[in-house]
Structure formats: structure tokens, C-alpha cells
């Protein structure tokens, strides 16, 4: 029985390049479903990440879809707003890191990140 489990039962520890490639392909396949279509036909870009964040902050492992959609709307609105402001203060049509830093300079928590 000990020979069946090998080195902890993990194929990652064997160092076989073919098995490692398969595991990376599996991870890529998992990322394909990140962009999700909602009932309204809108694309959802942060669905998986927001669910994980909600769970990390104490919510259920599978939060309500309405909650995740609402948070995604807030995130997208924030990103669009910040991008528009950065385009207005910086070079026309371009967003640079310095522009974002200028926008968050009075918000210590955002500036620290």
C-alpha cells in the first residue's frame, strides 16, 4: 500500500515534465471560465475572485449571485471612474502609473497598495 501513494501521492513531486505540463494545462482550463455571462447578457470578469473574497470575509462559500453581481458592478464602476479621471489629468488618451498615484495620493490605504 505504501508504494501506491508514492511521494505523498502527488504527481508534482515526481518531476516528470509530461505530468507537469498536464497540470499547467489543467490550470489554464480552470481560468477559461473566469469570464461569465450573467442573466442580463453582461460579461462578468471578476466573478470567481469576488466569490473568494466574500468567502474570505466570512460569507458563505457560494454567495448569492445578486450579491456578486452587485459587487462586480461597483468594481467596474470604480475602475471606469478612475480610468476616466486618469485620462483627464494625464496625457490625452493614455493612462500612466503616475496618473493613478496622483489620484490616490490623498487616500492612504489606496496609496499604500
C-alpha positions in Angstrom: 0.0 0.0 0.0 2.8 2.4 0.7 4.1 2.0 -2.9 0.7 3.2 -4.3 0.9 6.6 -2.6 4.5 7.2 -3.8 6.0 10.5 -2.6 3.0 11.8 -0.7 0.6 10.8 -3.5 1.4 13.9 -5.6 2.4 13.6 -9.2 4.0 17.0 -9.0 6.9 15.7 -6.9 8.0 13.1 -9.5 9.4 15.8 -11.8 8.0 14.2 -14.9 7.8 17.0 -17.4 4.8 15.5 -19.1 2.8 15.4 -15.9 3.8 19.0 -15.0 2.6 20.2 -18.4 -0.7 18.4 -17.9 -1.1 20.2 -14.5 -0.4 23.6 -16.1 -2.9 22.8 -18.8 -5.5 22.0 -16.2 -4.9 25.3 -14.5 -5.3 27.1 -17.9 -8.6 25.3 -18.4 -9.8 26.5 -15.0 -9.1 30.1 -16.0 -11.2 29.8 -19.2 -14.4 30.1 -17.2 -13.4 33.3 -15.4 -15.5 35.5 -17.8 -19.0 34.6 -17.1 -22.2 35.7 -18.8 -24.8 37.0 -16.4 -28.6 36.7 -17.0 -28.6 40.2 -18.4 -26.1 39.3 -21.0 -23.2 41.3 -19.4 -19.8 39.7 -19.1 -18.6 39.1 -15.6 -14.9 39.5 -15.3 -14.3 39.2 -11.5 -16.9 36.6 -10.6 -14.6 34.0 -9.2 -12.3 36.5 -7.4 -15.3 38.2 -5.7 -16.7 34.9 -4.5 -13.4 34.0 -3.0 -13.1 37.5 -1.4 -16.6 37.2 0.1 -15.8 33.8 1.5 -12.6 35.2 3.0 -14.5 37.9 4.7 -16.9 35.5 6.3 -19.7 35.0 3.7 -21.0 31.6 2.5 -18.8 29.5 0.2 -21.4 30.1 -2.5 -22.7 33.6 -2.0 -25.9 34.9 -3.7 -25.5 35.6 -7.4 -27.1 39.0 -6.8 -24.5 39.9 -4.3 -21.6 39.0 -6.5 -23.2 40.9 -9.5 -23.8 44.0 -7.4 -20.2 44.0 -6.2 -18.9 43.5 -9.7 -21.0 46.5 -10.8 -19.3 48.5 -8.1 -15.9 47.3 -9.0 -16.4 48.0 -12.7 -17.8 51.5 -11.9 -14.8 52.3 -9.8 -12.4 51.1 -12.4 -14.1 53.1 -15.1 -14.3 56.2 -13.0 -10.6 56.0 -12.0 -9.6 55.4 -15.6 -11.6 58.3 -16.9 -10.1 60.6 -14.2 -6.6 59.4 -15.0 -7.2 60.1 -18.7 -8.4 63.6 -17.9 -5.5 64.6 -15.8 -2.7 63.0 -17.8 -1.8 62.8 -21.4 -4.9 62.6 -23.6 -6.0 59.1 -24.3 -3.3 57.4 -22.1 -3.3 56.2 -18.5 0.1 56.1 -16.8 1.0 54.9 -13.3 1.8 58.4 -12.2 -1.7 59.5 -13.0 -3.2 56.8 -10.8 -0.7 57.7 -8.0 -1.8 61.3 -8.3 -5.4 60.3 -8.0 -5.0 58.2 -4.8 -2.4 60.5 -3.1 -4.9 61.7 -0.5 -6.2 58.1 0.2 -3.5 56.5 2.4 -5.0 53.0 2.2 -5.2 53.1 -1.6 -1.8 54.8 -1.9 -0.1 52.1 0.2 -1.3 49.4 -2.1 
